[in-house]
């Protein structure tokens, strides 16, 4: 559709519309799936007008079909139903509007929906979005609870009444959204993101009452599942009844079977907590009393011991032992001293007997030269040499007489 144009040589709107129509006419037919949001069946008109919407991306496209095409499925198709149509793109030149001309229409059955949900479930599980380690614990006592639910719905009433009955001081930040239909997914996703961005919200509850598989489809939407997986705040899923298990149940941090069950799991019961506190207080009191009783018995047992009742008795018993040890020590020391004195006396006697003085007392004398050298043999003296003789009582001088010197054998 390339056309040479400029500000000086523009082409008319009609020509542009004609060119676009020519390009679209060359497109073939395609199978399209969507949810019917607007359905117009005018009496007597041969054409039915409807709008198909993709709830995941909030995109819509107009569809027209002949009455006989729609009448084939009119009994099972209405607004909100999911359908698959075989349609060819058409361009309405006068208004510059694109639409699809449907030649065949088929409703999407429950079995097919469940099969698609199962495939989506396996795909998301493979990414780890349902892993248990991703689950975050709920706060024991949330100060502010975010609630996403339908306006004036039974689910909203059940959560608020049961939560305030269990803990009257609990506060809620409520976001009323569409919980089914074409606007449910974007509104729920937006509400969840807003509550998650609030620092005051401690936990988020997404609640809805029971319904058919088609009614609960928004809570199995991939966009909503990924939005909940990305939340920093713990999310509780309370969709439908016990048998209902949308994909939101798997990605949420906690699944509640009903909105009432969600209130019970998120908020503690004030009566139960008072009772638990009373039981813990009684248990603590019993533990303290048991400890005091045990310590008192231990103290009484210690006071009953003889050493505590008569503390001087041990000292007196030890005093006798000390006296006996002192006497024994004295006797042992006396014996050692006596034996040492006796040995000293004998040693002294031996020393005295062997001393030079004792030898001199027996009549011997010691001859010394003038230099003090002791004479031990005749050859050490000369004639007329004067010597000093030491005896027991003193000393005197003598002169050597060679002739009168000692003879051989004397």
C-alpha positions, 0 to 999 in steps of 0.5 A: 500500500505504498503511496507517494504523498507529501504535504503538498500532494496529499490524498483524500480520506476516501482514497486512504480508506479504499487502500486500507480496505483493499489491503485487508480484503487480501487477508484470509479467514482466521479462527479467533477465540474471545469472550462475548461482551456485547450482543445485539440481535435486532428483531427481523434483522439478518445480521447479528452484532457482537464484540469479542474481548480478550480479558487478559489484554483488555482488547476488543474487536467487533464481529458481525455474522448472519443470523443463521450463523448465530442461531446455530449456537444461540441456545448455549451462547450469551453475553460473557460466554467464550466462543471460537469463531471463523472470521475474515477481517473486513473494512467498512470504508465509510466509517473507517472501521475494522471488524470481523465477518464470522462464518462459523461460531462454536462455544468453548465447552467446559471440558476444553476450558479445563484442558486449557487451564490444566496446560496453563497450570503445568506451564506456570508450575514449570516456572516455579510459581507454585513452589512451596518455598515461595509461600510467605507466612501470614502475620500473626495479627495483621493491622490492616487487611487488603480485601479484593471482592465484589461490591456488596457481595456475600463474600465481602460481608462474610470476610468483614463480619467474621474477621471483626467478630474474631478481632474487633480492632481489625481494619480493612482496606477494601477494593470493590471490583468486578469478579466475573465478566470481561472487566474482572481480570484487569480490575482485580490485577489493578486492585492487588497491585495497589494494595501490594504497593501500600506499606500499611497493608499486611496481607491481601485477601482475594475473595469471591463466592461460588459459581460455575467454571466460566464464572471463576475463569478470571481467577485462573487468568495468567496475568492475575497469577503472575501479578500475585506471584510478584506481590511482596505482601502475602496473598490469601485466595478465597475463591468459591467453595471447597471443590473450586480450585482456580489457579489463584489457589496455587500461586497464593501464599494461603488457600482458604476454602471459603471467604469465611475460612479466609477470615478465620485463617487471617485473623486470630480469635480474641477469645481463644487468645485470651484463653491461651494467655490465661493458660500460659499464665497459669502454666507459668505460675505453676512452674514458678511455684514448683521451682520455689517448692523445689528450692525450699525443699533443697534449702530445708535439706541443707539446713538439716545437715549436721554441719549446718546445725552444729558448725563448731562440731567439725572444728572441734573434731579437726582440733583434736586431729590437729593436736594429735598431729602437733604431738606427733610432729614434735615427737618426730622432730625430737627423735630427729634432733636426738639422732642428729645430736648423737651422730654429731657427738660421735663425729666430733669424737672421731674428729677430736681423736684424729686431730693433730692436737690430740696427737700432740697430747699423746707426747708427739711434737711437730718440728718446723723450719723457720719458714714454717715447713714441717720436717718429715725426714732427717735429710731435710735438716742440717747440722746446727739448724735451729728448728721450732718444736710444737708440743701440746702445751706450746712450742720451743726452739731446738738445734739439730745435732747430726751425731745425735740424729736418728739411726737406722731402724729407730 
